[in-house]
């Protein structure tokens, strides 16, 4: 036994999410600089795992892991994260994955992504963040569908419309997808395949936008038409958290004069959401996530 450490990235919503042929799926959009980090101190003489009150999900997952491997002891689990909760950024999933990795390292357990998936989905629907690359993932049953690899260069400018979404309650409500919706989601899935095969961000942008439009019937985002029109003017598209509060404009990372384009885009987004306070809370490389306060927002 030893001090165990584990980490896991968050996401910015999903590239695509819905159902195809009655199977729920999502295609991940991992953001490496959004991170949950876990630290586990083993206590072999103590039964169970101790956590702060806000991390009960990680306690449940961690104890399931110990039970699976017949470990009698427990320990103290700390989680440190820069991922806001309830926004659709995979905060709970990242916490759980990081915690399981830390506990597994501490007790030298041969943990796999499949084991993590099995445990995580018993706690709540999970985002597939145990896979670092972009994957298609059955988030209800915890099964990998397909791995696509690493995203081609991109720029993301995102906004948060405020509030939170309870993922467990949200996924307990049946989602109504028409046959036409499923056809569009199937088209989006194929565009993702093509985008990764050809390393063509345009296909991925198109796929994300199709899925975001379908999701407007389920969890609509404010200012969607205006943001989509703005995205199109930069040859980009819309990406959303299908069960969260964020939306964003996804652009080609090889856009000429990309930094200037981003400055122009942020300025134009400010005009679209006139009177809404802007607070920059995350910036690294070409990832740009902007939080907009919902004060005075009119849909």
N, C-alpha and C positions, 0 to 999 in steps of 0.2 A: 504494500500500500504506500501511497505517496500523495502529495498535493497534486490534484488534477486540474488541468486547464483545458478549456474548449472554446471555440468561437464559431460564429455562423453569420453570414451576410443576410441583410434584409432584401427587400424588393421595392420597386415602384409599381405597385399594382401588378397587372399581368399584360402580356402582349395580346393574349386571346383567352377567353374563358366562356364556358357554356356546356352544352351537351351535343354529342354526335351519336346517333343511333342509341339514344337513351343512356349513354355513358358520360358521367360528368368528367370534365377535364379543364385544366388550365395550362397555359404556356408561360413559363416564368420569365421575369425581367429582373435578374439579379443586379443589385447595386452594391459593389464590394465595400464602399466606404460607409455604408450603413451596417453597423456591426453590433451583435450581442456577444459579450465575453463572459464566460462562466469560470468560477474558481471554486473547487470542491475540496474541503478538508475532511478526510475520512475519520470516522469515529467508530471503530470496530465494536466497542462495548455498548454502543447506543443503537437502538432500533429506530429506523425511520430517518427521514431527511428533514433538516431544519432550514426554513427559508423565511424571508420577510413576507408579510401578509399579501403583498401584491403579486407574489410569484407562486401562488398555489398550483398553477398548472405545471410548473417545472417540478414541484414536489411530487405531484401525482405521477408524472412521467418518470422521474428518477427512481421512485420506489418501485414502479413497474419493472424497470431495468434490473434493479437488484433482486427482485423476486424471480425474474426470468432466469437469472444465473445462480439462484440459490444463495445469495449473499445475505447473511444474518445481520451484519452491521449497518451503519448509516453514516451520517456526516452532516456537515454544514455547507450549504450551497449559497454562493453569492452571484448575483447577475449584475453586470454593468452594461448599459446599452445607450446608444444615441438614436435609437429608433422610436419615434413617437408611437404610442399605443392607439389602437382603434381607428387608424387612418388608412389601412390597406397596404401597409409597408412590411407586413409579415413579422411584426414585433413578437407576437406570442410564439409563432413557429420557430423563429430564430432563437428565442430564449430556450425553448425546449431542446432544440438540436444542440445548441452550445452546452446546455446542462448535461445532456446525455453523453456528449463527447468528454466532458470534464470528469464525470463519474466513471466512465469506462476507462479513461486513462489512469485514474486513481486506483481502481481495483484491477487494472490490467485485463479488462474484459474484451473479447474479440468482437467488438460491435461492428455492424455493417450498416450501410444505408437502408437496406431492407428491414433490419431490426428497428432502426430509428423510425422509419415510416410506419411500421406496425404499431409501435408504442405511441407515436405522436397522434395518429388518427384515432386512437382510443380516447385521447384527451379532447381533441377537437379537429375539425377539418384542417388540413395542413397544406402549406404552400409549396412543398417540394424543394425547400431551401437546403435540404441535406445534400442536394446535388449543386455543385458550384457552377456548372455550365447551365445553359438554357435547356430546359426539358419540357416535354408534354407529360403531365402528371395527373393521375386520378386523385383528386384532393379529398374525396370522401372515403375511398377504400385504401388509400396510401400505396398506390402502385405506379411504378414508372411505366409510361407508355412508349416514349421515344426520347432519345437524347439528340440534340442538334449541335451542340458545341458552343463556341464563344461568339458573342455578338460582334459584327463588324463595327468600325468606329461610328459613334453616334454622339449627338448632343441632345440633352433632355432638359427642358425648362418646365418645371411642374408647379402646381398650385394646390393648396389645401382649402377647401370651402368650409372647413370648421365642423365641429361636432365630432362624434365618434360612431362607429358601427360595431355592434356586438356580433362577432363572426358566428358564434354558436347559434344564437337566436336567428340570425339572418339565414343561415343554411338549413334551419328547421322548417322554413317556409318554402313550399314547393315552387319552383320557378316555371313559368309557362313560356316555353319556346315553341313557336309555330313551325310548321314544316319549312316555311320560307326562312325563318331564323336559322334553322339547322343547316339549310343549304348554304346560307351566308357564312356560318361558322365553319362549315366544311371547306368552303372556298378560302377562308382566312387561314385555316390549318395548312392547306396546300401552298398558300403563298409563303407561309413561314418556312416550309420545307424548301421551296425554291430559293427563298432569300438566303438561307444558310448554305445551300448547295452552291449558289453563285456568289456568295458574300455580297449580296445586293440589299442595301438597307431600304431601298424603295419598296421592295416586296414586303418587308417587315412593317414598314410604315403603313402600307395599304391594309395589311392584315389587322394591325392594331386598331386602325380607324373603323374597319368593318365591325369588329367586335365591340368597340366603344359605342357605335350606333345602336347595335342590338341591345346593349346594356342600358340604353336610355329608357327602355320600356320597364326595366326592373329596378334600377337605382339611378335615376337621372341626375346628371351633373348640371349645375347652373351655367349659363352663358355658353352652352355647348355649340350652338350654331355659329356664334361669333368667334369662338376659339378655333373651330374647324376651318372657318373661312380664313382666319389669320394663319393657321398652320399651312394651308394650301398655298398662301402667298409666298411661303418660304420652302415650297416643295416638300413639306412635312405632313405629319398626321397627328392624330390624337391617341394617347394611351391613357387608360383609366385604371383605378382600383375598382374592380367589379363588385367588391363587397367592402368598400371603404370610401373615404371622403376626398381623395386626391385625383387630379387629372393633370395631364401634361401634354406638351407639344414635343414630338420626337422628330429630330432632324438628322440629316446625313452629317456624320462627323467630319467628312471631307469637304464640307461646304466652303467655297472660297470666302476668305475674310471672315472665318467663323466667329471670332471674338466680337467683331463689329456687328455681325448679323445678330448675335445673341443680345447685345446691348440694344439694338434697334427693336428686336422682338420683345424684350422686357418692357421697353418704353411703350410699345404699341399695346401690350397686354395691360399696362397700367391705364391706358386710355379706355380700353374695353371695360375694365373694372374700376371706372372713375370713382374716386372718393373712398376707395378701400385701402386700408393701411397695408403696406408691403414690408415684410421683414425677411431678409435673407438669413436662413439658418443653416444652409449646407452648401459648400462649394469645394469641389475637388476635381482636378483634371477637366473633362468636358461635361461632367455631371453638374447640373444646376437645378436645385430644388428651391422654389420660392414659396413661402407661406403667405397667404393672404388672409387677414382677419375677416371674419364674416360680418363685422359691424357695418351696418348700413348697406349690406348687399341686397340688391333687389333682383329677383329672378325674372 
